[in-house]
Structures are given as C-alpha cells and as structure tokens.
C-alpha cells in the first residue's frame, strides 16, 4: 500500500481509511481531495504522506491505514452513525451505509 501513488488510488477508486491507534477515531481520506489541493501531485506515494497524517481528534500520529474501494467503505466501520459529517462529506453518499 505504501508504494501506491495518489494518482493510482484515484484511478482505482480507492480511499485511504485511517484509524487512530491511540483513541480509535476513524476517518477516510479521499486521494482526489488531496490532489485538488496545492501540496500533492499524482506521483506522490502513500509512503511519503504517511508521516503527515495525524488524528483530527487527539493529534497522535500512530495511525493505521487501510486501502478500501468506495463500495466496501461502510464495511470497515460498522457504525457510520459515529462518523463526523466532515469525515464523509467528500465521499459519494450512495456508498455510505
């Protein structure tokens, strides 16, 4: 997973699902949203941005990352009611359980 580029993730319709190992907070990063900003290009590896990812809730950087396609996104976190709206607003609502 570390050697996927952001461009390849977008092409494969994958999302980076992140879980903080310190507090359990879950979030989903859409690679297309990252590419829409000025910091990243399609040739940046997940390995290169891993050290920049930190928990929005507690600020820790001990994050577990999983690649998921949008269809199975709801399967990773069985309780979507606990997701913050800001965590899922960039995802297609048809795929959110």
C-alpha positions, 0 to 999 in steps of 0.5 A: 500500500505504501508504494501506491501513488495518489494518482493510482488510488484515484484511478482505482477508486480507492480511499485511504481509511485511517484509524487512530491507534491511540483513541480509535477515531476513524476517518477516510481520506479521499486521494482526489481531495488531496490532489485538488489541493496545492501540496500533492501531485499524482506521483506522490506515494502513500509512503511519503504522506504517511508521516503527515497524517495525524488524528483530527481528534487527539493529534497522535500520529500512530495511525493505521491505514487501510486501502478500501474501494468506495463500495466496501467503505461502510464495511470497515466501520460498522457504525457510520452513525459515529462518523463526523459529517466532515469525515464523509462529506467528500465521499459519494453518499450512495456508498455510505451505509 
